[in-house]
Amino acid sequence: MTPTYSVAISFGKDLGWLDYDAAAKAAEVHIANDTAKGHIEDFLHQKHTIGVPHDSLIDFTLVEIDPLADERSFELSITRLWEETGVSVDWSRPVDYIKAHPSY
């Protein structure tokens, strides 16, 4: 799998990352925690109804998202990962550093 999108994640003291391949419409979870990995895989294989904002902070439309459909859907869906699984998406953590050093 050649990822088109990678992002760092954490669960407790475990670090990892998600790889998304837009061509294959597939994601790989890389974390040394079976509980977190199972939660993420379940989350990514379910559709989710998400309030998508428009012109203001009070203007939302509910949209059903398939996390693996495309890169935009993947990125939007993982904004809700923490709420559903307790796994944090570490948007500002350099994913290449995590790939080289997957622990604290």
C-alpha positions as CSV (number, residue, x, y, z in Angstrom):
1,M,0.0,0.0,0.0
2,T,1.3,3.4,-1.0
3,P,-0.2,5.9,1.4
4,T,-1.6,9.2,0.0
5,Y,-2.3,10.5,3.5
6,S,-0.6,9.8,6.8
7,V,-1.3,11.2,10.3
8,A,0.1,10.5,13.7
9,I,-2.2,9.0,16.5
10,S,-1.8,8.2,20.1
11,F,-3.7,6.1,22.7
12,G,-2.5,6.5,26.2
13,K,1.3,6.1,26.1
14,D,1.2,4.3,22.7
15,L,2.1,6.3,19.5
16,G,1.3,5.3,16.0
17,W,-0.1,6.5,12.7
18,L,-2.7,5.9,10.1
19,D,-2.0,5.5,6.4
20,Y,-4.7,6.1,3.9
21,D,-4.4,4.9,0.2
22,A,-7.0,6.8,-1.9
23,A,-6.5,4.5,-5.0
24,A,-7.3,1.4,-2.9
25,K,-9.8,3.1,-0.7
26,A,-8.1,1.4,2.3
27,A,-6.3,2.4,5.5
28,E,-3.7,0.7,7.6
29,V,-3.4,1.3,11.3
30,H,0.1,1.2,12.8
31,I,0.0,1.2,16.6
32,A,1.3,-1.3,19.2
33,N,-2.0,-1.5,21.1
34,D,-4.5,-4.1,20.0
35,T,-7.4,-2.4,21.7
36,A,-6.7,0.9,19.9
37,K,-6.1,-0.8,16.6
38,G,-9.4,-2.7,16.9
39,H,-11.4,0.5,17.8
40,I,-9.9,2.4,14.9
41,E,-10.5,-0.4,12.3
42,D,-14.1,-0.7,13.5
43,F,-14.5,3.0,13.2
44,L,-13.1,3.2,9.7
45,H,-15.4,0.5,8.4
46,Q,-18.6,2.2,9.6
47,K,-20.4,5.1,8.0
48,H,-20.8,8.2,10.3
49,T,-23.3,11.1,10.3
50,I,-21.2,14.3,10.8
51,G,-22.3,17.9,11.1
52,V,-20.4,19.7,8.4
53,P,-20.0,23.5,8.9
54,H,-20.7,26.0,6.1
55,D,-20.7,29.8,6.3
56,S,-20.8,30.2,10.1
57,L,-20.3,28.3,13.4
58,I,-24.1,27.7,13.6
59,D,-24.7,26.6,10.0
60,F,-24.3,22.8,9.7
61,T,-25.6,20.1,7.4
62,L,-25.7,16.5,8.6
63,V,-23.8,14.4,6.1
64,E,-23.2,10.6,6.0
65,I,-19.5,9.9,5.6
66,D,-17.9,6.7,4.5
67,P,-14.3,7.1,6.0
68,L,-12.6,5.1,3.3
69,A,-14.5,6.6,0.3
70,D,-11.8,9.3,-0.5
71,E,-9.1,11.4,1.2
72,R,-11.5,14.2,2.2
73,S,-13.9,11.7,3.8
74,F,-11.1,10.0,5.6
75,E,-9.8,13.3,7.0
76,L,-13.2,14.5,8.0
77,S,-14.1,11.3,9.7
78,I,-11.0,11.1,11.8
79,T,-11.8,14.5,13.3
80,R,-14.4,12.4,15.3
81,L,-12.0,9.5,16.1
82,W,-11.3,10.8,19.7
83,E,-15.0,11.0,20.6
84,E,-15.8,7.5,19.3
85,T,-12.6,5.5,20.3
86,G,-10.5,7.5,22.7
87,V,-7.7,7.5,20.1
88,S,-6.2,11.0,19.5
89,V,-5.3,12.2,16.1
90,D,-2.1,14.2,16.6
91,W,-2.5,16.6,13.8
92,S,0.6,18.7,14.7
93,R,2.9,15.8,15.5
94,P,5.3,15.1,12.6
95,V,4.2,11.7,11.3
96,D,7.6,10.9,9.9
97,Y,9.1,11.3,13.3
98,I,6.5,8.9,14.8
99,K,7.3,6.3,12.0
100,A,10.9,6.4,13.0
101,H,10.3,6.5,16.8
102,P,6.9,4.9,17.5
103,S,7.2,5.2,21.3
104,Y,7.9,7.9,24.0
